[in-house]
Amino acid sequence: MIRILVVDDEEGIRSFIAEVLEMEGYQVATAADGQEALMLLEEQVYTLLLTDLRMPEMDGMTLVRRAKSLQPELVVIVLTAHGSVDTAVEAMKLGAFDFLQKPLESPKKLRNLVEKALVHRKEVDSQVRHTQQDSTEDDTPLTYGASAMEPVLDALQKVARTKATVLLTGESGTGKEVTARKIHEWSPRSEQPFVAVNCAALSEHLLESELFGHEKGAFTGASERREGRIESAEGGTFFLDEIGEMKLDLQAKLLRVLQEKTYERVGGNQTLSCDVRWIAATNRNLPALVNEGLFREDLYHRLAVFPVELPPLRERREDIVPIANTLLRRIAEELGRDEVILSSEAEKAIATWDWPGNVRALSNALERAAILADGEPIGLEHIQPPHQAGVSFPSESSGSSDEPQSLADLEREAIITALASVDGNRRKAAEILGIGLRTLYDKLKKYDIS
């Protein structure tokens, strides 16, 4: 749906433009000044903005600048009086598409320019979609139309334009890092750095140094001062993946950064300030961890300012086949093939499977199937339901028939089986088991698994 926002402090001009455009079938909203326009832009995504340049309180130049920061894809046409063409040109340097002089010559000229601007918007959208299809997983669309994703996408687009801290939750493989990158791309900070750190991938000591940096001589091997990831994210977005795996001591230091926006490098005494937008993600139940004393309640509340739960694939089945096709384009490139496609039978089948492990599990299954298909369309004989993908976990009745195993024994066997199924790749094993990498490392140590 094409939505157009018309902003002018003269009611007659607003009404005239709105009437002309509504007769063409467009959905039109109007605002009498820049502040009212910004409120509307924060609540709704618009295709096109027509705004006067000379308005009280907030001029059109300021509105154009702030509107483009809120909605970068927004196409802007400015309205200017005779003798103010230079100002209109300046607005175009800020991203305006074109300008119209007042008084408007005719409805036809208005319609023609709007149509031209909308054609430009379609071309931009097409380029974005093409880029999404041909790039890495982090640039894939968040949804292909699944109804379960509509409220999620709406919430993400709204919060992206703010500075609010976002907590992304959901099962492993639901695309939390992809989502975090989209929030950054849609935000006013999109031109600034996006920095991601996986809290489960590093020991507590290394994670602290990674986040805050360190001074020369702070610890053995610290031969020079090193800038932390927070410092390198200045002005941009910082993504803390698997936040539930962070140890309590480090949680306290992170809390200070969120509260006071200051920190020190490891081994240093110089207080540094930071201006970053925080996004955290976890597949764990943080309130339960709080109750168990494994996660700080004050940090949880700081992170969960705007919680968003990402639904699993089984709740967004309309997206499964389009996501699979996007993944297959990437797999084909990695395998050096022109294309890898699904047969119609395979498409129907994968759309009915639940996919524990979600997009990661789907990707692994498709890669295996593409290899087995060897250039032919992937059929049912090549792709297996996720529970048959080569990993079978021991049941409570496994082992001795007359002596049940303990839960610890079952857990140890499950870990060994998962590791064996992925040739010892611990990250993939953690994904199969549905736990964080840091948790897996702790359990490997607990059960003395090398």
C-alpha positions in Angstrom: 0.0 0.0 0.0 1.3 3.4 -1.0 1.1 5.9 1.9 1.8 9.6 1.4 2.3 12.2 4.1 1.6 15.8 3.2 3.0 18.6 5.4 2.1 22.3 5.1 1.0 24.9 7.5 -1.6 26.2 5.0 -4.8 24.1 5.4 -5.9 24.9 1.8 -2.8 23.6 0.2 -2.9 20.4 2.4 -6.5 19.7 1.5 -5.8 20.4 -2.3 -2.9 18.0 -2.5 -4.6 15.3 -0.4 -7.7 15.5 -2.5 -5.7 15.2 -5.8 -3.7 12.2 -4.5 -6.6 10.4 -2.9 -8.4 10.6 -6.3 -5.5 8.6 -7.7 -6.1 5.9 -5.1 -3.3 6.7 -2.7 -3.6 6.6 1.1 -2.9 10.2 2.3 -2.2 11.6 5.8 -1.7 15.3 6.5 0.2 17.3 9.1 0.2 21.0 9.8 3.8 21.3 11.0 7.0 19.4 11.3 6.5 18.1 14.9 3.1 16.6 13.9 4.7 15.0 10.9 7.5 13.4 13.0 4.9 11.9 15.3 3.2 10.3 12.3 6.5 9.1 10.9 7.3 7.4 14.2 4.0 5.6 14.1 3.7 4.6 10.5 6.0 3.8 7.5 5.3 6.1 4.5 6.3 5.7 0.9 6.4 9.4 0.0 6.7 12.7 1.9 5.6 16.1 0.5 6.6 19.0 2.7 6.7 22.7 2.6 10.1 24.3 3.4 8.9 27.4 5.2 6.9 26.4 8.3 6.8 27.8 11.9 8.7 26.1 14.7 10.4 23.4 12.5 11.4 24.3 9.0 11.2 21.8 6.1 14.9 21.4 5.9 15.0 20.1 9.5 12.0 17.9 8.8 13.6 16.4 5.7 16.8 15.6 7.7 15.0 14.0 10.6 12.5 12.1 8.3 15.3 10.5 6.3 17.0 9.4 9.5 13.8 7.8 10.7 12.9 6.2 7.4 15.9 6.2 5.0 14.0 4.8 2.1 11.4 7.6 2.3 11.1 9.5 -1.0 10.8 13.3 -0.4 9.3 16.1 -2.5 9.6 19.6 -1.2 7.3 22.5 -1.8 8.8 25.9 -2.2 7.7 29.4 -3.0 9.0 31.4 -6.0 12.5 32.8 -5.2 13.4 29.9 -2.8 14.7 27.4 -5.4 18.2 27.5 -3.8 16.7 26.3 -0.6 15.0 23.5 -2.5 18.3 22.5 -4.0 19.8 22.3 -0.6 17.0 20.0 0.5 17.8 17.8 -2.4 21.3 17.5 -1.2 19.9 16.2 2.0 18.1 13.4 0.1 14.9 15.1 -1.3 14.0 13.6 -4.7 12.6 16.8 -6.3 10.7 20.0 -5.7 7.5 21.7 -6.7 7.0 25.5 -6.7 4.0 27.1 -5.1 1.5 28.1 -6.1 1.0 24.7 -7.8 0.5 25.1 -11.5 -1.9 22.2 -11.9 -3.1 18.9 -10.5 -1.5 17.2 -13.5 2.0 18.4 -12.7 1.6 17.2 -9.1 0.4 13.8 -10.2 3.2 13.4 -12.7 5.9 14.3 -10.2 4.4 12.0 -7.6 4.2 9.1 -10.1 7.9 9.8 -11.1 8.9 9.7 -7.4 7.0 6.4 -6.8 8.8 4.8 -9.8 12.1 5.9 -8.2 11.0 4.3 -4.9 10.1 1.0 -6.7 13.6 1.0 -8.3 15.2 1.5 -4.9 13.1 -1.2 -3.3 14.0 -3.6 -6.1 17.7 -2.9 -5.7 17.4 -3.6 -1.9 15.5 -6.9 -2.5 18.1 -7.9 -5.1 20.9 -7.2 -2.7 19.2 -9.2 0.1 18.8 -12.2 -2.2 22.4 -12.3 -3.4 24.2 -11.5 -0.1 25.0 -13.2 3.1 22.6 -14.6 5.6 22.8 -11.4 7.7 21.2 -9.5 4.7 18.3 -11.9 4.1 14.7 -10.6 4.6 13.3 -11.2 8.1 10.1 -12.6 6.7 8.5 -13.5 3.4 4.9 -12.8 4.5 4.3 -15.1 7.5 1.4 -13.8 9.6 3.2 -14.7 12.8 5.9 -12.3 11.9 3.7 -9.3 11.1 3.5 -8.0 14.7 7.2 -8.8 15.2 8.2 -6.8 12.1 6.0 -3.9 13.1 7.5 -3.8 16.6 11.1 -4.0 15.2 10.5 -1.2 12.7 9.1 1.0 15.5 11.8 0.4 18.0 14.6 0.6 15.4 14.0 4.4 15.2 14.5 4.9 18.9 17.5 4.5 21.3 15.7 1.8 23.4 17.7 -1.3 24.4 16.2 -4.4 22.7 16.2 -7.9 24.1 15.7 -10.6 21.4 14.6 -14.0 22.7 13.6 -17.2 21.0 14.8 -20.6 20.2 18.3 -21.3 18.8 18.5 -20.6 15.0 15.6 -18.2 14.8 17.8 -15.4 13.3 18.5 -13.2 16.3 21.7 -11.7 14.9 20.1 -11.2 11.5 17.3 -9.3 13.3 19.8 -7.2 15.3 21.5 -6.2 12.1 18.1 -5.2 10.6 17.4 -3.0 13.7 20.7 -1.3 13.1 20.0 -0.8 9.4 16.6 0.7 10.1 18.0 3.0 12.8 19.4 6.6 12.6 22.7 5.0 13.5 22.8 2.9 10.3 25.9 4.7 8.9 27.8 4.0 12.2 29.4 0.7 13.2 27.5 -2.5 14.1 29.6 -4.6 16.5 28.6 -8.1 17.6 30.2 -10.2 20.4 29.1 -13.7 21.3 29.2 -14.0 25.0 29.4 -17.8 24.9 32.4 -18.0 22.6 35.0 -16.6 25.0 36.1 -17.3 28.5 35.1 -14.6 31.1 38.6 -13.1 31.1 38.9 -12.9 27.3 35.3 -11.6 27.0 36.1 -8.8 29.4 39.2 -7.8 27.4 37.2 -8.1 24.2 34.5 -5.8 25.5 36.5 -3.1 27.3 39.9 -3.4 25.8 43.1 -3.5 27.9 46.2 -1.5 28.8 49.7 -2.7 28.1 50.9 -5.0 30.8 47.4 -5.6 32.1 48.0 -9.4 32.0 50.5 -11.9 30.6 50.6 -11.4 26.8 49.2 -7.9 26.9 52.1 -6.4 25.0 50.3 -3.2 24.0 47.2 -1.2 24.6 44.1 -2.7 22.8 40.9 -0.9 22.0 37.8 -2.7 23.2 34.8 -3.6 21.0 32.6 -1.1 22.9 35.1 1.6 21.9 35.0 0.6 18.2 31.2 0.6 18.3 31.1 4.3 19.3 28.0 6.0 17.8 26.7 2.7 16.5 25.0 -0.5 17.7 26.5 -3.1 20.0 25.0 -6.6 19.8 25.5 -9.0 22.8 24.7 -12.5 21.5 24.0 -15.3 24.0 23.9 -12.8 26.9 22.6 -15.6 29.2 26.0 -17.2 29.1 27.8 -14.2 30.7 29.2 -14.8 34.2 28.0 -12.8 37.1 31.2 -10.8 37.8 31.2 -9.5 34.2 27.5 -8.9 34.3 28.1 -6.3 37.1 30.7 -4.5 34.9 28.3 -4.5 31.9 25.5 -3.1 34.1 27.7 -0.1 35.0 28.2 0.6 31.3 24.5 0.5 30.6 23.6 2.6 33.6 26.4 5.2 33.6 27.7 4.9 30.0 31.3 4.7 31.3 33.9 2.0 31.8 37.7 1.4 32.1 40.0 -0.8 30.0 41.3 -3.9 31.8 44.3 -2.8 33.8 43.6 0.9 33.3 42.2 3.8 35.4 41.1 6.2 32.7 37.3 6.4 32.6 36.0 6.2 29.1 32.5 7.2 28.0 30.4 5.4 25.4 27.5 6.2 23.1 26.1 2.9 21.7 22.7 1.4 21.2 22.5 -2.0 22.9 20.8 -5.1 21.6 21.1 -8.4 23.4 19.9 -11.9 22.5 19.4 -15.2 24.2 17.7 -18.6 23.7 17.6 -19.0 27.5 14.9 -18.1 30.0 16.5 -15.1 31.7 13.8 -14.7 34.4 14.4 -18.3 35.4 18.2 -17.6 35.5 17.5 -14.6 37.7 15.5 -16.8 40.1 18.4 -19.3 40.2 20.9 -16.5 41.0 22.7 -17.0 37.7 21.7 -13.7 36.2 21.5 -10.3 37.8 17.9 -9.0 38.1 19.0 -5.3 37.6 20.9 -6.2 34.4 17.9 -8.1 33.1 15.6 -5.1 33.6 18.2 -2.9 31.9 18.3 -5.2 28.9 14.6 -6.0 28.6 13.5 -2.4 28.0 11.9 -3.7 24.7 11.7 -7.5 24.6 10.9 -9.1 21.2 10.4 -12.9 20.9 11.2 -14.3 17.5 8.8 -17.2 16.6 10.3 -20.5 15.5 9.9 -21.8 11.9 7.0 -24.1 12.9 4.9 -21.0 13.7 5.8 -19.3 10.4 5.5 -22.1 7.9 4.8 -19.6 5.0 8.4 -18.5 5.3 10.0 -22.0 5.2 10.2 -22.5 1.4 11.2 -18.9 0.6 13.9 -19.1 3.3 15.1 -22.5 1.9 15.3 -21.0 -1.6 17.4 -18.1 -0.3 19.7 -20.5 1.5 20.0 -22.7 -1.6 21.3 -19.8 -3.7 24.1 -19.4 -1.2 24.7 -23.1 -1.0 24.9 -23.3 -4.9 27.5 -20.6 -4.9 29.6 -22.4 -2.2 29.4 -25.6 -4.1 30.3 -23.9 -7.4 27.0 -24.8 -9.1 24.7 -22.6 -11.2 21.7 -23.4 -9.1 20.3 -25.9 -6.6 16.5 -26.3 -6.5 13.9 -28.2 -4.5 11.5 -30.5 -6.2 7.8 -29.7 -5.6 7.5 -32.8 -3.4 10.5 -31.6 -1.3 9.0 -28.1 -1.0 5.7 -29.5 0.3 7.5 -31.8 2.8 9.8 -29.2 4.3 6.9 -26.8 4.9 5.2 -29.4 7.1 8.3 -30.3 9.3 8.8 -28.5 12.6 12.5 -27.9 12.2 13.9 -27.9 15.8 17.0 -25.8 15.4 15.1 -23.6 13.0 17.0 -21.8 10.2 20.3 -23.3 11.2 18.8 -26.8 11.1 17.2 -26.1 7.8 20.4 -24.8 6.3 22.4 -27.9 7.4 19.7 -30.2 6.0 19.7 -28.4 2.7 23.5 -28.4 2.4 23.6 -32.2 2.9 20.7 -32.7 0.5 22.4 -30.5 -2.2 25.5 -32.6 -2.0 23.5 -35.9 -2.2 21.5 -34.5 -5.2 24.7 -33.8 -7.0 23.3 -31.3 -9.5 19.8 -32.7 -9.7 16.7 -31.1 -8.1 16.6 -32.0 -4.4 14.0 -34.7 -3.9 12.5 -36.5 -0.9 15.2 -39.1 -1.1 17.9 -36.5 -0.5 16.4 -34.5 2.4 15.5 -35.9 5.7 13.1 -34.7 8.5 15.3 -33.0 11.1 14.8 -35.8 13.7 16.3 -38.2 11.2 19.3 -36.1 10.3 21.8 -38.6 11.7 21.7 -37.7 15.4 19.7 -39.9 17.8 19.8 -39.0 21.5 19.7 -41.7 24.1 16.4 -42.4 25.7 15.8 -43.0 29.4 15.6 -46.7 28.7 19.0 -46.8 26.9 22.0 -48.5 28.5 21.5 -51.5 30.9 18.0 -53.0 30.6 17.7 -53.6 34.3 19.3 -50.4 35.6 18.1 -47.0 34.4 20.7 -44.3 33.7 21.0 -41.1 35.7 20.1 -37.8 34.1 23.8 -36.9 34.3 24.7 -40.0 32.3 22.0 -39.3 29.7 23.3 -35.7 29.4 26.8 -36.9 28.9 25.8 -39.4 26.3 23.7 -36.7 24.5 26.7 -34.4 24.3 29.1 -37.2 23.1 26.5 -38.2 20.4 26.0 -34.6 19.3 29.8 -34.0 19.0 30.3 -37.2 17.1 27.5 -36.2 14.6 29.3 -32.9 13.7 32.9 -34.2 13.7 33.7 -32.5 17.0 32.5 -29.0 16.0 31.4 -27.6 19.4 29.4 -24.7 18.0 27.3 -27.0 15.9 26.9 -29.4 18.7 25.7 -26.7 21.0 23.1 -25.7 18.4 21.9 -29.3 18.1 21.6 -29.6 21.9 19.8 -26.2 22.1 22.3 -24.7 24.6 24.9 -21.9 24.5 28.5 -22.6 23.5 29.7 -21.4 27.0 27.3 -23.8 28.6 28.6 -26.6 26.4 32.2 -25.8 27.5 31.1 -25.9 31.1 29.5 -29.3 30.6 32.5 -30.7 28.7 34.6 -29.8 31.7 32.0 -31.2 34.2 31.9 -34.6 32.4 35.6 -34.7 31.5 34.8 -34.9 27.7 37.8 -34.0 25.6 
